[in-house]
Amino acid sequence: MSDANIPSNLKYTSDHEWALVEGKKAVVGITFHAQQTLGDVVYVELPAVGRKVTKGEAFGTVESVKAVSELFSPLSGTIIRVNEDLTAEPETLNSDPYTDGWIIEIEFSDSKELNELLDAAAYAKLLQNS
C-alpha cells in the first residue's frame, strides 16, 4: 500500500475512519482502504446537523454494491456540518475519500480522545497486520 493512501496529517480509527483535526473541530471521512474494501459506493446516510455523538457511536451508513456499513464517530461531540454533496454524488467517497469525500464535521467535547486515535504510521501498521 502506498503512503499516499494514508495522509500523514490525519488521525485514524481502527474502524477505518479518518479525522482532520483543527482546533476543537474535526472533519471526518472514511479511509482509502475502507472505500476500496466497500467497492462502488451507491448511497450515504448522513446524520442531522446538531446531533450529539459519543466516541464509537454509529452516526450513519455507507451502502455499496457489496454491503452496508455503519459509520462510527471517532470523537464525542456535536455534528456541526454534513457533506450534503454526498447525497447526490455518493461515489465521491471512492474517487476522493480524503478531500471532497469528507462526511461530517464534529465540534468535539473531549480532547483527551484525540490520544486514542492512530497516527499515519500506526494506521499503516494496522493495515499490514490485518
Kinemage of the C-alpha trace (Angstrom):
@kinemage 1
@onewidth
@group {chain A} dominant
@subgroup {mainchain}
@vectorlist {calphas} color= white
{ca met a 1} P 0.000 0.000 0.000
{ca ser a 2} L 1.282 3.429 -0.918
{ca asp a 3} L 1.861 6.021 1.808
{ca ala a 4} L -0.064 8.442 -0.444
{ca asn a 5} L -3.175 6.486 0.528
{ca ile a 6} L -2.560 7.299 4.214
{ca pro a 7} L -2.054 11.069 4.535
{ca ser a 8} L 0.293 11.943 7.403
{ca asn a 9} L -1.751 14.963 8.537
{ca leu a 10} L -4.784 12.880 9.566
{ca lys a 11} L -5.706 10.766 12.597
{ca tyr a 12} L -7.288 7.328 12.106
{ca thr a 13} L -9.516 4.790 13.830
{ca ser a 14} L -9.276 1.023 13.655
{ca asp a 15} L -12.741 1.210 12.015
{ca his a 16} L -11.077 2.916 9.013
{ca glu a 17} L -12.311 6.442 9.546
{ca trp a 18} L -10.038 9.469 9.394
{ca ala a 19} L -10.195 12.803 11.212
{ca leu a 20} L -8.619 16.094 10.210
{ca val a 21} L -8.297 17.971 13.500
{ca glu a 22} L -8.192 21.765 13.566
{ca gly a 23} L -8.666 23.407 16.954
{ca lys a 24} L -11.799 21.970 18.583
{ca lys a 25} L -13.201 20.698 15.286
{ca ala a 26} L -12.587 17.545 13.268
{ca val a 27} L -13.617 16.767 9.713
{ca val a 28} L -14.356 13.033 9.394
{ca gly a 29} L -14.431 10.598 6.479
{ca ile a 30} L -13.591 7.028 5.553
{ca thr a 31} L -10.118 5.942 4.520
{ca phe a 32} L -8.880 4.932 1.084
{ca his a 33} L -8.701 1.353 2.397
{ca ala a 34} L -12.332 1.494 3.567
{ca gln a 35} L -13.684 2.757 0.259
{ca gln a 36} L -11.568 0.216 -1.615
{ca thr a 37} L -12.912 -2.603 0.569
{ca leu a 38} L -16.511 -1.422 0.161
{ca gly a 39} L -16.358 -1.181 -3.619
{ca asp a 40} L -18.600 1.212 -5.524
{ca val a 41} L -20.497 3.397 -3.041
{ca val a 42} L -24.126 3.946 -4.081
{ca tyr a 43} L -25.687 5.666 -1.024
{ca val a 44} L -24.608 7.580 2.076
{ca glu a 45} L -26.949 8.135 5.049
{ca leu a 46} L -25.951 11.376 6.750
{ca pro a 47} L -26.840 12.429 10.314
{ca ala a 48} L -28.644 15.641 11.229
{ca val a 49} L -26.602 18.729 11.994
{ca gly a 50} L -26.747 19.405 15.727
{ca arg a 51} L -26.841 15.729 16.691
{ca lys a 52} L -24.650 14.844 19.652
{ca val a 53} L -22.498 11.735 19.280
{ca thr a 54} L -20.200 9.789 21.554
{ca lys a 55} L -16.908 8.245 20.502
{ca gly a 56} L -17.581 4.925 18.740
{ca glu a 57} L -21.289 5.622 18.202
{ca ala a 58} L -22.759 4.904 14.755
{ca phe a 59} L -23.834 8.136 13.070
{ca gly a 60} L -24.744 6.964 9.565
{ca thr a 61} L -24.255 4.299 6.942
{ca val a 62} L -22.493 3.789 3.638
{ca glu a 63} L -24.108 1.444 1.136
{ca ser a 64} L -22.022 -0.077 -1.628
{ca val a 65} L -22.577 -2.735 -4.240
{ca lys a 66} L -21.053 -5.202 -1.750
{ca ala a 67} L -22.508 -4.254 1.641
{ca val a 68} L -23.974 -1.692 4.010
{ca ser a 69} L -21.514 -0.451 6.623
{ca glu a 70} L -22.071 1.751 9.648
{ca leu a 71} L -20.032 4.891 10.165
{ca phe a 72} L -18.625 5.369 13.676
{ca ser a 73} L -17.746 8.675 15.263
{ca pro a 74} L -14.037 8.910 16.116
{ca leu a 75} L -14.741 11.547 18.783
{ca ser a 76} L -17.520 12.693 21.102
{ca gly a 77} L -19.189 15.991 20.383
{ca thr a 78} L -21.750 17.742 18.219
{ca ile a 79} L -22.089 17.348 14.460
{ca ile a 80} L -21.838 20.886 13.111
{ca arg a 81} L -21.728 20.189 9.365
{ca val a 82} L -22.505 17.351 6.940
{ca asn a 83} L -21.393 16.902 3.333
{ca glu a 84} L -24.740 17.208 1.532
{ca asp a 85} L -22.960 16.734 -1.818
{ca leu a 86} L -22.639 13.024 -0.973
{ca thr a 87} L -26.410 12.633 -1.236
{ca ala a 88} L -26.303 13.361 -4.968
{ca glu a 89} L -22.808 12.008 -5.594
{ca pro a 90} L -22.027 9.184 -3.120
{ca glu a 91} L -19.339 7.880 -5.490
{ca thr a 92} L -17.187 10.807 -4.328
{ca leu a 93} L -16.227 8.555 -1.403
{ca asn a 94} L -14.499 6.295 -3.943
{ca ser a 95} L -12.904 8.967 -6.097
{ca asp a 96} L -11.741 11.400 -3.387
{ca pro a 97} L -12.101 9.931 0.131
{ca tyr a 98} L -9.753 12.433 1.804
{ca thr a 99} L -10.937 15.753 0.351
{ca asp a 100} L -14.311 16.124 -1.384
{ca gly a 101} L -15.463 12.846 0.203
{ca trp a 102} L -15.483 14.165 3.780
{ca ile a 103} L -18.673 13.119 5.586
{ca ile a 104} L -19.209 15.172 8.757
{ca glu a 105} L -17.565 17.848 10.858
{ca ile a 106} L -17.659 17.474 14.638
{ca glu a 107} L -17.027 20.042 17.317
{ca phe a 108} L -15.518 17.627 19.801
{ca ser a 109} L -16.026 17.849 23.548
{ca asp a 110} L -13.149 15.790 24.958
{ca ser a 111} L -9.701 16.489 23.530
{ca lys a 112} L -8.293 13.547 25.529
{ca glu a 113} L -9.983 11.249 22.992
{ca leu a 114} L -7.538 12.520 20.348
{ca asn a 115} L -4.835 10.493 22.100
{ca glu a 116} L -6.783 7.320 21.319
{ca leu a 117} L -6.658 7.904 17.555
{ca leu a 118} L -3.900 6.407 15.406
{ca asp a 119} L -1.288 8.409 13.530
{ca ala a 120} L -0.490 7.519 9.904
{ca ala a 121} L 2.336 5.119 10.822
{ca ala a 122} L 0.182 3.238 13.340
{ca tyr a 123} L -2.689 3.026 10.846
{ca ala a 124} L -0.336 1.706 8.155
{ca lys a 125} L 0.857 -0.945 10.602
{ca leu a 126} L -2.766 -1.856 11.396
{ca leu a 127} L -3.428 -2.423 7.688
{ca gln a 128} L -0.266 -4.516 7.284
{ca asn a 129} L -1.319 -6.747 10.173
{ca ser a 130} L -4.913 -7.239 9.029
